Each structure stands twice: as C-alpha cells, then as structure tokens.
Amino acid sequence: MTEGLDLETRRRRLRYRAARTGTRETDLLVGDVIARLGHRLPPDEVAQAERLLTANDVDITNWISGRIPVPAEHDTPFLERLRREALNRHPHR
C-alpha cells in the first residue's frame, strides 16, 4: 500500500487516515497526535502507525487506554507514544 512512496507522502496519507478512522474516539486519540507530530515522526514510527491503523478502531482505543492488553505486533514505540500523549492530555484517568 505504501511501497514506493516517499516519506512525506506517507506522512500526509497517515494524517488523513488517522483523522478518519471510523470512530470519533479513535479519531481524537490517534488523529490528534498524528496531526501534531506526524510531520516529524521517524520512518519506523510512520510504519508502526500505518500498521496500527489496520486494526479495529475499538481495539486501538482500548489499547491506548490500557483496558485490554496490546498484542505483540502492535506493542510498539508509536503506540507507547499514543498512550503517553493520551495520559498527558487526560491526567485524571
């Protein structure tokens, strides 16, 4: 899907896709972080985010919130970044 695309094109696609995941909660959690940081994500985290967005939206939200365990294939530095960002935005959780 992203094979052969340059990094900036992948980042633009990622920002678009992250803002339109299918559920509003995931759009807010993932889309906001990628909108703010996507332009400077390193290539490995771009790839991790692309893979993450192939997962079910409800699962993504539950992984970020810590409600359910993260499967090994999605337990990445990018998901950890999402979790930190969500905690920093909502410290009462």
Contacts in CASP RR format, 6 or more apart in sequence:
PFRMAT RR
TARGET T0000
AUTHOR 0000-0000-0000
METHOD contacts of the structure
MODEL  1
MTEGLDLETRRRRLRYRAARTGTRETDLLVGDVIARLGHRLPPDEVAQAE
RLLTANDVDITNWISGRIPVPAEHDTPFLERLRREALNRHPHR
1 50 0 8 1.000
2 10 0 8 1.000
2 13 0 8 1.000
2 47 0 8 1.000
2 50 0 8 1.000
5 13 0 8 1.000
7 43 0 8 1.000
7 46 0 8 1.000
10 46 0 8 1.000
10 50 0 8 1.000
11 38 0 8 1.000
11 39 0 8 1.000
11 41 0 8 1.000
11 46 0 8 1.000
14 34 0 8 1.000
14 38 0 8 1.000
14 41 0 8 1.000
14 46 0 8 1.000
14 49 0 8 1.000
14 50 0 8 1.000
14 53 0 8 1.000
15 31 0 8 1.000
15 34 0 8 1.000
15 35 0 8 1.000
15 38 0 8 1.000
17 53 0 8 1.000
18 27 0 8 1.000
18 30 0 8 1.000
18 31 0 8 1.000
18 33 0 8 1.000
18 34 0 8 1.000
18 35 0 8 1.000
18 49 0 8 1.000
18 53 0 8 1.000
19 27 0 8 1.000
19 31 0 8 1.000
19 34 0 8 1.000
19 35 0 8 1.000
20 27 0 8 1.000
21 27 0 8 1.000
21 30 0 8 1.000
21 31 0 8 1.000
21 53 0 8 1.000
21 57 0 8 1.000
21 60 0 8 1.000
22 57 0 8 1.000
23 57 0 8 1.000
23 58 0 8 1.000
23 61 0 8 1.000
25 57 0 8 1.000
25 61 0 8 1.000
26 57 0 8 1.000
26 58 0 8 1.000
26 60 0 8 1.000
26 61 0 8 1.000
29 60 0 8 1.000
29 61 0 8 1.000
29 64 0 8 1.000
29 82 0 8 1.000
29 86 0 8 1.000
30 49 0 8 1.000
30 52 0 8 1.000
30 53 0 8 1.000
30 60 0 8 1.000
30 64 0 8 1.000
30 82 0 8 1.000
32 85 0 8 1.000
32 89 0 8 1.000
33 81 0 8 1.000
33 82 0 8 1.000
33 85 0 8 1.000
34 41 0 8 1.000
34 49 0 8 1.000
37 81 0 8 1.000
38 46 0 8 1.000
41 49 0 8 1.000
41 78 0 8 1.000
44 77 0 8 1.000
45 76 0 8 1.000
45 77 0 8 1.000
45 78 0 8 1.000
45 81 0 8 1.000
48 76 0 8 1.000
48 77 0 8 1.000
48 78 0 8 1.000
48 79 0 8 1.000
49 78 0 8 1.000
51 73 0 8 1.000
51 74 0 8 1.000
51 76 0 8 1.000
52 60 0 8 1.000
52 74 0 8 1.000
52 76 0 8 1.000
52 78 0 8 1.000
52 79 0 8 1.000
53 60 0 8 1.000
55 74 0 8 1.000
59 68 0 8 1.000
62 68 0 8 1.000
63 69 0 8 1.000
63 70 0 8 1.000
63 74 0 8 1.000
63 79 0 8 1.000
63 83 0 8 1.000
64 79 0 8 1.000
64 82 0 8 1.000
64 83 0 8 1.000
64 86 0 8 1.000
65 86 0 8 1.000
65 93 0 8 1.000
66 83 0 8 1.000
70 79 0 8 1.000
86 93 0 8 1.000
87 93 0 8 1.000
END
